[in-house]
Amino acid sequence: MRKLILFGLMLFPVILQAQSLRGRILEVREDGDTLAMASAAVQWLHTSVGEFSAADGSFSIPRTGTDTLIVSFPTYESETLRIDRQQNDITIFLSHAHSLAEVRVVARDGSFISTQPILTSVITQQGLRRAACCNLAESFESSVAIDSEFPDAVSGARQIAMLGLAGTYSQILLENVPFIRLLSHQFGLGFIPGSWMESISLSKGTSSVVNGFEAITGQINVDYKKPETNLERFFMNFYANSMGKGELALNTRVPVGKKDKASTNFLIFLGDQLAKMDMNKDGFMDVPRNRQINVMNRWDYKSPVVEGRTMVGFVWDNRFGGQMAFKPNLQNQLSNLPYGFTADNKRVDVITKNGFLLKGEHESIGTIVSYTGHWLNSHYGDKDYQGNQHSVYANVLYSNKFGAKERHKLTAGASLQFDCLNELYDDGQDLFYYTRPHHHDLIPGVFAEYAYVIDPKLVVMAGMRLDYNMVRDKLHSNNWESINQLFWTPRVHLKWQATKDLSVRASAGKGYRNAHFFAENQSLLLSSRNIRLDGHAKPEEAWNAGASLVYQFNMPGGKASVAVDYFYTHFLQQMIVDLDKNVHEVHYYALNGDYNGYGNRSRSHSAQIELTLKPFQRFEVLLAYRYNDVRYMRQGVMRQKDLMSPHKALVNLNYSTRFDKWKFNLTLQVHGPQHLPDMSDNPASALPEYAPTYCIMNAQVTKKFRKWELYVGGENLLNYKQKNPIIDAQNPFSDNFDATVVYAPITGIMGYVGVRVILK
């Protein structure tokens, strides 16, 4: 026995040495993209044990007696990292030295703040897996910056809001290409499966002028899993919940050619809501029957002078809801049939991005071309809405870093956005018929952005773009009506690294967008209200300014942080959806920024504080609070925006055992009172002026095995539900019916289970 013990003691250092730390190294570009870093050196401090990263950024280095790792790469500052002995897999993000270099190790952290001059929070793949995250709309449960809302109680659609304003004012991109626009505003967030995403970058306030003029309140950029950087050879996720929903997602990566110069991956998603449920006994389905088929194939390719990505995707989303007895194959215009809702979406996307290196590594030309085709056929009771969209986006840009130590960077280029939107709406009662057989938005533009690293701690980035907005509508008389307007979009961003752990940012700029009532407000058709378009829609125009402070400090469990930010939005021109003028009507009109000299007819204040604590190893606590004050002029009075909670608080707890064998996640959201539309003239409504405060609790437990994971969770565990979310549900064809005043969940506790299979 003594010999056996002695042998074990002698063998222990060998076993320790044989254990390896695996990971990958990615570069975070200034545009938010991530690229694999080949030939980056990793070495244990004070040892000769080291490795270089492979072409896909991956590395594996044997363990030694030290826990300090050195990461280095030419033109980057070397970084020293402390690695927990329990960590087996890590992801390291590097930013360029002349852009206020910073390195982030992401193993268990669900999010981090990027080093960019623009305040950007990145939700990592680990953060996405802390909840079911079936799609993009459900990926913000642990963030107070984004509100994910149900605009109605029938369609099952989810929409987001940022800085207290609707998601239409936030630019949603797929790898820096405009993605959710026009017809996809209603259901498009559900077209981005959670299992496809590698990360989500969330920027508040005005963004870079390179990506266009539309971002007013912020920007959400989604990065899909890339065949070059993703180490998953095969990934499968199966999900099922207690509401009768099932999902299956498959991802696979295939190298092509020699030396991995090209690679491709296939992304497949299948979802089906199998059951009809009416838990609140109002006669309506709590969630619609919904079937979705979503596929994408992407190719990444590179050579010494050319690098590119091409993605081709197709999604079919078909859903129906309404009264329990409704069957879509029998749907017609007769009001004595059960009330029903149907929506059939078909969408095609083609995106290609290519970069060409010129003289040296820091001068390049990039091109982006994308096409979107979207066909929608929908019915809301006896109302019909049909639309089809063809959009083309092109962007050509030149980028160059120059000067001493490359402290100067210039990006300039030209862009083109073309939208052809055809719409038809019939209220079914011969009271209102709306058709736009040919609506064209043609917007060519030029832009330039200059960034200057004044010293290693201060960066100033200023940009300007000019776009010529040409809007043409074909009228019933076959004549064309045109609106031409020059969009002038200045934006400036500043970042000051006051100390190693304290960073201060400020931004200011302008944004525009063309508004489209029916495409962006389809949920309002789920009521008996009559549509009143009071004049022509005008382009919306707003200024946004903000500032933030991020401070990091050490705790026993690792780096902790506190982040504080404030943003102000002032509209010079806004299109308003007014539900208070008449309880049986929806009024849509332009609200100018000045009213008889009083000014400020529409504005938003938003403040947020977020505290991340790590009291001990593998335990993270997130505490956050945000306040929104959003008001606009109605009937001569500045009134609070309806269906928006000014106060929201969040508590998020995350703990994992050694080697991540078990993971535990708990999230508690507190939603404060919110002003409701004035329904006093509706005899079937008993809604108060303000909705009450309520809490939502979600939890998930994950068990990790060698090549697969099992996760079990629950949502709305406190079982809070809005009572009678549908007004006059027993008489859906009456003048009092309204399913659009939704301020809280309409379903109670929902449990789910899922399995992930991961082969690397």
C-alpha positions, 0 to 999 in steps of 0.5 A: 500500500505504501508503494502504491501511495508513493507511486501515485504521488510521483505520478501526480505531477505527470497527470497534472502536466498531461491536462490541457487548456483548450480554447480559441483566440478571436479578433474583435474588429472595430465594426463588431465582427470577430475573426479567427487569429492564427499564429497567436502565441500562448505561453505559461508565465515563467515556463517554456511551455507554449503553443501557437493558435491554428488557422481557426484560432484554436489552441491546446496547451498542456497545464503546468504549475502556474495559472498565469497565461501570456497571449501575444501577437504582432502589432498587439500588446501582450496580455497577461491572464489568470486562468482558473485551474478548473477551466478547460475551455476558454475563448479569448477576444483581442482588440487592436493595440491602437484602438485601446487594446483590451483582452477578454476571456470568455468562459463562463461570462455571459456578456462583456462590454466591448472596447469600441468607442461606441458603448457596446455590450456583447452577449456571448454564446454562454449567455445565450445558453443561460435560457432557452433562447429559442429566437432573437426576441427571447435572447434579452431576458437577462438585460434591462436595456431591451424590453421584449414585448407582446404587442397583442394577445393573439398573433404570438409575435414579439417585438423589442423596445430600446430607450423606451422607444419601439424597436423600429427605431433600433437598427437590427443587423445580421453581421453588419447587414440591415436585416429586420426591416419593413414586413419583418417588423411583426414576426422577423425576430422569430426568424433568427434561431437562438442556436444559430447565433454566436453572439449579439452586440448591443449598442445604445444611441447612434452607431457608426455612419458606415451602417446607414442612417436608420439607427436612432436609439441603438443597434443590435448586430447578430453574429451567426456561427462561422465555419472558420471560427466555430469549433463545432463540427456538429451541433444539435438542439432539441427543445420542448415545452409544456405549451406543446411547442417543439423545436429541432436545430442542426448546425454542421461545419464542413472544410472545403479545399486544401489548407482550410481556404474555404469552409461552409456550414449548414444551419437548419431549424424546424419548429412547431406549436403542436397544441391548442391551449386556453388556460385563461378560459376566454375562448381564444388560443393562448398561443397560436399554432405556428410552424416554421422551416428555416434553412441557411447555407454560408460559405467563408473563403479567404486568400492572401488578398481576398476574404469573403462570406456568402449566405443564402437563407430561406424561412417559411413561417405559418401560423394561425390563432384566434378562437379555439374552434377556428380552422384556417381551411374554413376561414372566410369573410362571414362574421358568424364563423369563429374569429381567426387569425392567419399569417403566412410568411415566406422570405429569401435572403442572399448576402455576400460580403467581400474584402480586398487587401491593398497596400499592406495589411491596413488598407482595404476595400470592402463590398456588401450586397444583399437581397431580401424577398418577403411575401406575407398573406395575413387575415385578422378576423374579417380583415385582410392584409397582404404585402410583398417586399423586395429590398436591395442593399449595397455598400462599398467602403474604403478603409485605411490606417495611417500616420505615426503608430497608425493612430489615424483611421479613415473609412469612406464609401457609398451605399444604396438602399432600394425597397419596393413595398406593395401592400393591400388592406381591406377592413372587410366592412367596406369602410376602409380600403387601402392599397399601395400597388407600387411603393419605392424607396430609393436612397443612394448615399455617401459617407466618411468616418475618421477615427483618431487615437490621440494617445493610448487612452483617448479615441475620437471618432467622427462621421458624416453621411449624406443620403438622398431619400426618393420616395415614389408612390403609384396612385390609383390614377396610375400617376406617381407621387414623389417625395425627395429629401436630403438626409444629413447625418452627423455622428461623433463618438468619444472614448477616454480610458481614464485609468486601467479600470475606468472608461468614459464614453460619449456620443451624439448624432442624428438618425432618420427612417421612413415610416410604414404604418401597416407593415410596422403596426400589424397587431393593431388589426387585432381590434375593432378599431377603424384605421384613420391615416391623417395625412401622408407619412413623413420621414422621421428625424431625431437627435440622440446624445448619451454618455456612459461610465464603466468601472471594473474592480477585482473580487474573489471570483474575478473581475466585477464591474459597474456601468452607468449610462444616460441617453436623450432622444429628441424628435424633430419629426415623428409619426404617432399612433394615437389610441386615445383620440377615439376608443374605436379608432386608430389615428396615425399622423405626423408630430412635428418637433415644435408646437407653437413655440413650446418645442419638444413635442416628443422626447425620451430620457433613459438612464441605466445602472448595471452592477456585475459582482463575482463574490466567489469562484464560478458565481456571478450576480447581475443587478440592474435598474433602468428608468425611461421617461418617454412623452409626446404631445397628445391633445395639447398635453405632453403625456407618457407613452402607453404600454411602456414601464418607466421602471424596470429592475433585474436580478440575475444569478449564475453558478456553475460547479467545477468543470461546468458539470452543472450550471444554475441560472435564475432571473427575476424581472420587476416591471413597474406600473405603466400607463394604459390607453384610455378605454373609458368609452369602451363599455366592455373594458374595465382597464385602470389608468395604470397597469400594476407592478408585477414580477417575472421569474425564470430559472434553468439547470444544465447538466453537462456531459462529455459530448452533450448537455441536458437542460431543464427550466421554467418561465414565469415561475411566479405564475403572474398573468394579465386578467382578461387580456382580450377585451370583449373576447366573447364578441370578437366581431363587435365594436368593442373587441380589442386584443392589443392592450397587453402589458403582462404575460397571458400564460402562466408557468411554462416548463421546458426541457432540451438536449444539446449535442456538440461534436467538435 
